[in-house]
Amino acid sequence: MMKVAVLGCGRMGKEIIKEAIDEGFKVVAVVDAEDSSLNGQDAGRVSGIGELGVKVSPATHLEDILDETKPDVVIDFTNAEACFWNTKLIVQKDINLVIGTTGFTDKQMQEIEQEINSHNVGAVISPNMSVGVNVYWQLIEEATRYLPDYDIEIIESHHRFKKDAPSGTALKTAEIISTVRDVELEDAGVYGRRGASERGEGEIGIHAIRAGDIVGEHTVIYGTIGERIEITHKAHSRAAFVKGVIKAVEFIVNKKGVYGMKEVLGI
């Protein structure tokens, strides 16, 4: 039976715990922030599935928890800073990872990948593990290639509690577009607009909306004089993401190196 540890007991973490149990995995540990109100509570109860026999533990105990429970895979949906330090510890324990955390700086991501490769463990890292979003990224790559002269704007919407903006999915979308167009996102990206000036040539507009309980919506607009094309992905529930997480866990067992969802899904 696959043994997994879940780091982060927020909205996604709770859904992952439920899906992991449904898929026959053994959830051996659940870890949340040091000051979390969930610490000490049964992870199954806080996830809405009844008594699991695993208590939510503070992140300060992570090393001891990994030594005691020996998971096959650790799933990290925390925050960029926490995940950065979690990874440094986890790879030393020869444990593979699935990382869905977003908001990393380029330097943090480079160091995380270096740690994984240098310790000869395996990890799936993706800002969005939904099957639909990964197909969406493929469509964006193709559309950008066929529409080289069109204006491009990215609009993403999420619930009011999301902390990072733009979303990791929107940034990955912008990176795909900038790669196809052979430009640096740092130069082409425009984050929101204000003031009286025309749109600059070659700009990639990126806009974030935070409202209510929106699970996640991403749209890329390709516009030119006389027409526009819109490609949109809408998540109706977090189940869309969680199914991909489970696929990533199954994929990464006994593998070495860093992978994305393209490899997991065979896209």
C-alpha positions as CSV (number, residue, x, y, z in Angstrom):
1,M,0.0,0.0,0.0
2,M,1.3,3.4,-1.0
3,K,2.3,5.5,2.0
4,V,1.9,9.3,1.6
5,A,2.5,12.4,3.8
6,V,0.5,15.5,3.1
7,L,2.1,18.9,3.9
8,G,-0.4,21.7,4.1
9,C,-3.9,21.1,5.4
10,G,-5.7,23.9,3.7
11,R,-8.4,23.6,1.0
12,M,-6.3,21.5,-1.3
13,G,-4.7,19.5,1.4
14,K,-8.0,18.3,2.8
15,E,-9.2,17.3,-0.7
16,I,-5.9,15.4,-1.3
17,I,-6.4,13.5,2.0
18,K,-9.9,12.5,1.0
19,E,-8.9,11.4,-2.5
20,A,-5.8,9.6,-1.3
21,I,-7.9,7.5,1.0
22,D,-10.5,6.8,-1.7
23,E,-7.7,5.6,-4.0
24,G,-6.4,3.1,-1.4
25,F,-3.3,5.1,-0.3
26,K,-2.3,5.1,3.4
27,V,-2.0,8.7,4.7
28,V,0.7,8.3,7.4
29,A,1.2,12.0,8.2
30,V,-0.4,15.4,7.8
31,V,1.6,18.5,8.6
32,D,0.4,22.1,8.8
33,A,1.9,25.5,9.8
34,E,3.4,25.8,13.3
35,D,0.6,28.1,14.4
36,S,-2.3,26.2,12.7
37,S,-5.5,25.8,14.7
38,L,-5.8,22.3,13.2
39,N,-2.7,21.0,15.0
40,G,-3.5,18.1,17.3
41,Q,-6.8,17.3,15.5
42,D,-7.5,14.2,13.6
43,A,-6.7,14.7,9.9
44,G,-9.6,12.6,8.8
45,R,-12.1,14.6,10.8
46,V,-10.9,18.0,9.6
47,S,-11.1,16.7,6.1
48,G,-14.7,15.5,6.5
49,I,-14.1,11.7,6.2
50,G,-14.2,10.6,9.8
51,E,-11.6,9.3,12.2
52,L,-8.3,8.6,10.4
53,G,-6.0,8.0,13.4
54,V,-3.5,10.5,12.1
55,K,-3.2,13.9,13.9
56,V,-2.3,17.1,12.2
57,S,1.2,18.0,13.3
58,P,3.1,21.3,13.3
59,A,5.9,21.7,10.6
60,T,8.5,22.1,13.3
61,H,8.2,18.3,13.9
62,L,8.6,17.4,10.2
63,E,11.9,15.6,10.5
64,D,10.8,13.4,13.4
65,I,7.5,12.6,11.6
66,L,9.3,11.6,8.4
67,D,11.7,9.3,10.4
68,E,8.7,7.7,12.2
69,T,6.3,7.2,9.3
70,K,8.7,6.7,6.4
71,P,6.3,7.7,3.6
72,D,6.9,6.7,0.0
73,V,5.9,10.1,-1.3
74,V,5.5,13.5,0.3
75,I,2.8,15.8,-1.2
76,D,3.5,19.5,-0.6
77,F,0.8,22.2,-1.0
78,T,2.1,24.7,1.5
79,N,3.6,28.0,0.5
80,A,6.8,28.9,-1.3
81,E,9.0,29.6,1.7
82,A,7.8,26.6,3.6
83,C,8.1,24.2,0.6
84,F,11.6,25.5,-0.1
85,W,12.8,24.5,3.3
86,N,10.7,21.3,3.4
87,T,12.3,20.1,0.2
88,K,15.8,20.5,1.6
89,L,14.9,18.2,4.5
90,I,12.8,15.7,2.6
91,V,15.4,14.9,-0.1
92,Q,17.9,14.1,2.7
93,K,15.5,11.3,3.8
94,D,15.6,9.8,0.3
95,I,11.8,10.4,-0.2
96,N,10.2,11.4,-3.5
97,L,7.9,14.4,-3.8
98,V,4.9,15.9,-5.5
99,I,5.0,19.7,-5.3
100,G,2.0,21.7,-6.2
101,T,3.0,24.8,-4.2
102,T,3.2,28.0,-6.2
103,G,4.8,31.5,-5.7
104,F,8.5,30.5,-5.9
105,T,11.1,32.9,-7.0
106,D,13.3,31.8,-9.9
107,K,16.2,31.3,-7.5
108,Q,14.1,29.2,-5.1
109,M,12.9,26.9,-7.9
110,Q,16.5,26.5,-9.2
111,E,17.7,25.5,-5.7
112,I,14.8,23.1,-5.2
113,E,15.6,21.3,-8.5
114,Q,19.3,21.2,-7.6
115,E,18.5,19.7,-4.2
116,I,16.3,17.0,-5.8
117,N,18.8,16.1,-8.5
118,S,21.9,16.2,-6.2
119,H,20.2,13.8,-3.7
120,N,19.1,11.4,-6.6
121,V,15.4,11.5,-5.6
122,G,12.4,12.1,-7.8
123,A,9.8,14.9,-7.9
124,V,6.8,16.0,-10.0
125,I,6.6,19.8,-9.8
126,S,3.7,21.7,-11.4
127,P,1.8,24.9,-10.6
128,N,-1.4,23.1,-11.7
129,M,-1.9,19.3,-11.8
130,S,-5.3,19.3,-13.5
131,V,-5.5,17.3,-16.7
132,G,-7.6,20.0,-18.3
133,V,-5.1,22.7,-17.5
134,N,-2.2,20.8,-19.0
135,V,-4.2,20.3,-22.2
136,Y,-5.0,24.0,-22.1
137,W,-1.3,24.8,-22.0
138,Q,-0.8,22.6,-25.1
139,L,-3.5,24.6,-26.9
140,I,-1.9,27.9,-25.8
141,E,1.4,26.8,-27.2
142,E,-0.1,25.9,-30.5
143,A,-2.3,29.0,-30.8
144,T,0.6,31.3,-30.0
145,R,2.6,29.7,-32.7
146,Y,-0.2,30.3,-35.3
147,L,-1.0,33.8,-34.1
148,P,2.4,35.6,-34.0
149,D,1.0,39.1,-34.5
150,Y,-2.0,39.0,-32.3
151,D,-2.2,40.9,-29.0
152,I,-2.2,38.6,-26.0
153,E,-3.9,39.1,-22.6
154,I,-4.1,36.6,-19.8
155,I,-6.8,36.9,-17.2
156,E,-7.0,34.7,-14.1
157,S,-9.6,34.6,-11.4
158,H,-9.4,32.9,-8.0
159,H,-11.1,33.0,-4.5
160,R,-10.5,35.9,-2.2
161,F,-8.2,33.8,0.1
162,K,-5.5,33.1,-2.5
163,K,-2.3,34.7,-1.4
164,D,-0.1,34.8,-4.6
165,A,-0.9,36.8,-7.6
166,P,-0.7,36.2,-10.5
167,S,-1.4,32.6,-10.0
168,G,1.2,30.0,-10.8
169,T,-1.0,28.7,-13.6
170,A,-1.1,32.2,-15.2
171,L,2.6,32.6,-14.9
172,K,3.3,29.3,-16.5
173,T,0.9,30.3,-19.3
174,A,2.8,33.5,-19.8
175,E,6.1,31.6,-19.8
176,I,4.8,29.3,-22.5
177,I,3.8,32.3,-24.6
178,S,7.0,34.1,-24.1
179,T,9.0,31.0,-25.0
180,V,7.1,30.5,-28.3
181,R,7.6,34.2,-29.1
182,D,11.2,34.0,-28.2
183,V,11.0,37.0,-25.8
184,E,11.8,37.4,-22.1
185,L,8.7,37.5,-19.9
186,E,10.5,40.0,-17.7
187,D,10.6,42.4,-20.6
188,A,7.2,41.6,-22.3
189,G,5.0,41.0,-19.2
190,V,2.6,43.8,-18.1
191,Y,0.9,43.2,-14.8
192,G,-2.4,45.1,-14.8
193,R,-2.9,48.4,-16.5
194,R,-3.3,52.0,-15.4
195,G,-2.9,55.4,-17.0
196,A,-3.3,56.8,-20.5
197,S,-1.1,55.0,-22.9
198,E,-1.5,52.7,-25.8
199,R,-0.8,49.0,-25.6
200,G,2.9,48.4,-26.3
201,E,3.9,46.1,-29.2
202,G,4.6,42.6,-28.1
203,E,3.2,43.0,-24.6
204,I,1.8,40.0,-22.7
205,G,-0.8,41.4,-20.4
206,I,-1.4,39.5,-17.1
207,H,-4.3,40.3,-14.8
208,A,-5.5,38.8,-11.5
209,I,-9.0,38.8,-10.1
210,R,-9.6,37.8,-6.4
211,A,-13.3,37.4,-5.5
212,G,-15.6,35.2,-3.4
213,D,-15.1,31.5,-3.8
214,I,-13.9,31.2,-7.4
215,V,-12.0,27.9,-7.6
216,G,-9.9,28.9,-10.6
217,E,-10.4,30.3,-14.1
218,H,-7.8,31.2,-16.7
219,T,-8.4,32.8,-20.1
220,V,-6.0,33.8,-22.8
221,I,-7.3,36.4,-25.3
222,Y,-5.7,36.6,-28.8
223,G,-6.9,39.8,-30.4
224,T,-6.4,41.7,-33.6
225,I,-8.3,44.3,-35.6
226,G,-11.6,42.6,-36.6
227,E,-11.5,39.5,-34.4
228,R,-10.4,37.7,-31.3
229,I,-9.9,34.2,-30.0
230,E,-10.4,33.2,-26.4
231,I,-9.1,30.0,-24.8
232,T,-10.5,29.3,-21.3
233,H,-10.2,26.7,-18.6
234,K,-12.6,26.8,-15.7
235,A,-12.2,24.6,-12.6
236,H,-15.6,23.7,-11.1
237,S,-14.1,22.1,-8.0
238,R,-10.7,21.2,-6.6
239,A,-11.4,17.6,-7.6
240,A,-10.0,18.6,-11.0
241,F,-6.6,19.3,-9.4
242,V,-6.6,16.5,-6.9
243,K,-7.1,13.8,-9.6
244,G,-3.9,15.0,-11.2
245,V,-2.1,14.9,-7.8
246,I,-3.0,11.3,-7.4
247,K,-1.7,10.5,-10.9
248,A,1.6,12.4,-10.1
249,V,2.0,10.3,-6.9
250,E,1.6,7.1,-8.8
251,F,4.0,8.2,-11.5
252,I,6.9,9.4,-9.3
253,V,7.3,6.2,-7.3
254,N,10.8,4.8,-7.8
255,K,11.7,7.5,-10.3
256,K,14.7,9.9,-10.1
257,G,14.9,13.5,-11.4
258,V,12.4,16.4,-11.9
259,Y,9.3,15.9,-14.0
260,G,6.3,17.9,-14.9
261,M,2.7,17.0,-15.6
262,K,3.5,16.5,-19.3
263,E,5.4,13.4,-18.4
264,V,2.8,12.2,-15.9
265,L,0.0,12.5,-18.5
266,G,2.0,11.5,-21.5
267,I,1.2,14.7,-23.3
